[in-house]
Amino acid sequence: MLDYGYPTLIRNLFRELPSNLRNIDALYERPNGNIVFFSGPRYWVFDGDFMVEENLPLSYLGLPEGLAKIDAALLWGKNKKTYFFSGDVYWRYDDAKQEMDPGYPIAMTRWRGVPTHLDAAMRWIDGKTYFFKDRSFWTFNDKIVKTESKYPMTAPSHWLGCWGPDQ
């Protein structure tokens, strides 16, 4: 069951997001607790309450000039590195050093069983890694670096309790 007043507009929680921002493509929480929002080729950073970095190009993170957008971002529990996914490739970022690891991008096939062109990725409170695309989600086994065998599953019914015609 959802709490009273939810869902709500993201701007109700992060009031300093630009009013002309049409969508959030991805976000993740840095190890220091800051939250990074991505929209198109730009990003914004909040300390939880206030904006601390604003309207920066993706290239400031070491991503290529001209990259149109990030599909998903994830601080992975296995190695505490941040992964940026776009299309059929990904990059690995070291938040501690604030620099991209060398040798990237790499094809998404390294994330065995994870689809390309993701909608979202996250590490949940159960310590597991999840990937989302369209109405489906995959649980990723960090130990064997592969999606678990019973996936994909339908996301709305599992995550939001929404039952529809595809259930």
C-alpha positions as CSV (number, residue, x, y, z in Angstrom):
1,M,0.0,0.0,0.0
2,L,1.3,3.4,-0.9
3,D,1.7,6.1,1.7
4,Y,-0.8,9.0,1.7
5,G,0.2,11.7,-0.8
6,Y,2.1,9.3,-3.0
7,P,3.0,9.1,-5.8
8,T,4.0,12.7,-5.9
9,L,5.9,15.0,-8.3
10,I,9.7,14.7,-7.9
11,R,9.8,18.5,-7.8
12,N,7.9,18.3,-4.5
13,L,11.0,16.6,-3.0
14,F,13.7,18.3,-5.0
15,R,12.4,21.8,-5.4
16,E,15.6,23.2,-7.0
17,L,15.3,21.0,-10.1
18,P,14.9,23.3,-13.1
19,S,11.2,24.1,-13.8
20,N,11.8,23.4,-17.5
21,L,13.2,19.9,-16.9
22,R,10.9,17.5,-18.8
23,N,12.1,14.2,-17.6
24,I,14.6,12.3,-15.5
25,D,16.4,9.6,-17.5
26,A,18.3,8.1,-14.5
27,L,19.5,8.8,-11.0
28,Y,21.7,7.2,-8.4
29,E,22.9,7.9,-4.9
30,R,26.7,8.4,-4.5
31,P,28.5,6.8,-1.6
32,N,28.5,10.2,0.2
33,G,24.7,10.3,0.1
34,N,24.4,12.9,-2.7
35,I,21.8,12.1,-5.3
36,V,22.7,12.6,-9.0
37,F,19.9,13.3,-11.5
38,F,20.4,12.8,-15.3
39,S,18.3,14.3,-18.0
40,G,19.5,14.2,-21.6
41,P,23.2,15.2,-21.8
42,R,23.2,17.1,-18.4
43,Y,23.2,16.2,-14.7
44,W,22.4,17.8,-11.3
45,V,23.6,16.8,-7.8
46,F,21.7,17.2,-4.5
47,D,22.9,16.7,-1.0
48,G,19.4,15.5,0.0
49,D,18.0,18.9,0.5
50,F,19.8,21.4,-1.7
51,M,21.4,21.4,-5.2
52,V,25.2,21.3,-4.9
53,E,26.1,20.9,-8.6
54,E,23.9,22.0,-11.4
55,N,23.4,21.7,-15.1
56,L,26.7,20.0,-15.8
57,P,27.5,18.1,-19.1
58,L,27.9,14.4,-18.9
59,S,31.5,14.9,-20.1
60,Y,32.4,16.3,-16.7
61,L,32.1,12.7,-15.4
62,G,34.4,11.5,-18.1
63,L,31.7,10.3,-20.4
64,P,32.1,11.0,-24.1
65,E,31.2,14.4,-25.6
66,G,28.0,14.1,-27.5
67,L,26.5,11.2,-25.4
68,A,22.8,11.9,-25.7
69,K,21.7,10.4,-22.3
70,I,22.2,7.9,-19.6
71,D,19.6,5.1,-19.5
72,A,20.4,3.9,-16.0
73,A,23.0,4.5,-13.3
74,L,23.9,2.1,-10.4
75,L,26.3,2.1,-7.5
76,W,27.0,-1.7,-7.6
77,G,27.3,-3.4,-4.2
78,K,29.9,-6.0,-5.5
79,N,32.7,-3.5,-6.0
80,K,31.3,-0.1,-4.9
81,K,31.8,1.3,-8.3
82,T,29.2,3.3,-10.2
83,Y,28.0,2.0,-13.6
84,F,26.5,4.2,-16.3
85,F,24.4,2.4,-18.9
86,S,23.5,3.9,-22.3
87,G,22.1,1.9,-25.2
88,D,24.1,-1.3,-25.5
89,V,27.3,-0.2,-23.6
90,Y,28.3,0.9,-20.1
91,W,31.0,2.8,-18.3
92,R,32.5,2.2,-14.8
93,Y,33.1,5.3,-12.6
94,D,35.1,5.6,-9.4
95,D,33.3,8.0,-7.1
96,A,36.1,8.0,-4.6
97,K,38.6,9.3,-7.2
98,Q,35.9,11.1,-9.2
99,E,37.1,9.7,-12.5
100,M,36.1,7.2,-15.1
101,D,37.9,3.9,-15.0
102,P,40.0,3.3,-18.1
103,G,39.0,0.9,-20.9
104,Y,35.3,1.8,-21.2
105,P,32.7,1.7,-22.7
106,I,32.2,-2.1,-22.8
107,A,29.3,-4.0,-24.4
108,M,26.4,-4.8,-22.1
109,T,26.9,-8.5,-22.8
110,R,29.2,-8.6,-19.8
111,W,26.1,-8.2,-17.6
112,R,24.8,-11.6,-18.6
113,G,21.1,-11.7,-19.0
114,V,20.6,-7.9,-18.6
115,P,18.8,-6.3,-21.6
116,T,20.2,-3.3,-23.4
117,H,18.5,0.2,-23.5
118,L,17.5,0.0,-19.8
119,D,14.9,2.1,-18.1
120,A,16.5,1.8,-14.6
121,A,18.9,0.0,-12.3
122,M,19.2,-0.1,-8.6
123,R,20.5,-1.9,-5.5
124,W,17.6,-2.4,-3.2
125,I,17.4,-2.7,0.6
126,D,17.6,-6.5,0.3
127,G,21.2,-6.1,-1.0
128,K,20.2,-7.3,-4.5
129,T,20.8,-5.6,-7.8
130,Y,17.7,-5.1,-10.1
131,F,17.4,-4.0,-13.7
132,F,14.2,-2.6,-15.3
133,K,13.1,-2.4,-18.9
134,D,9.5,-1.7,-20.1
135,R,7.2,-3.6,-17.7
136,S,9.8,-6.2,-16.8
137,F,12.6,-6.5,-14.2
138,W,15.5,-8.8,-13.6
139,T,17.2,-9.8,-10.3
140,F,21.0,-9.9,-10.8
141,N,23.1,-12.4,-8.9
142,D,26.2,-10.3,-8.0
143,K,28.2,-13.4,-7.1
144,I,28.0,-15.2,-10.4
145,V,27.5,-11.9,-12.4
146,K,24.3,-13.1,-14.1
147,T,20.6,-12.6,-13.9
148,E,18.7,-15.2,-11.9
149,S,16.9,-17.9,-13.9
150,K,13.3,-17.1,-13.2
151,Y,13.5,-13.6,-14.7
152,P,12.3,-11.4,-16.3
153,M,9.2,-10.9,-14.2
154,T,6.4,-8.2,-14.4
155,A,7.5,-5.1,-12.5
156,P,4.2,-3.3,-11.7
157,S,2.7,-6.2,-9.8
158,H,5.8,-7.0,-7.9
159,W,7.1,-3.5,-7.1
160,L,3.9,-1.4,-7.0
161,G,1.1,-3.9,-6.3
162,C,-0.6,-3.0,-9.6
163,W,-2.4,-5.9,-11.1
164,G,-3.4,-5.6,-14.8
165,P,-4.3,-7.7,-17.8
166,D,-0.8,-9.1,-18.2
167,Q,-0.7,-10.6,-14.7
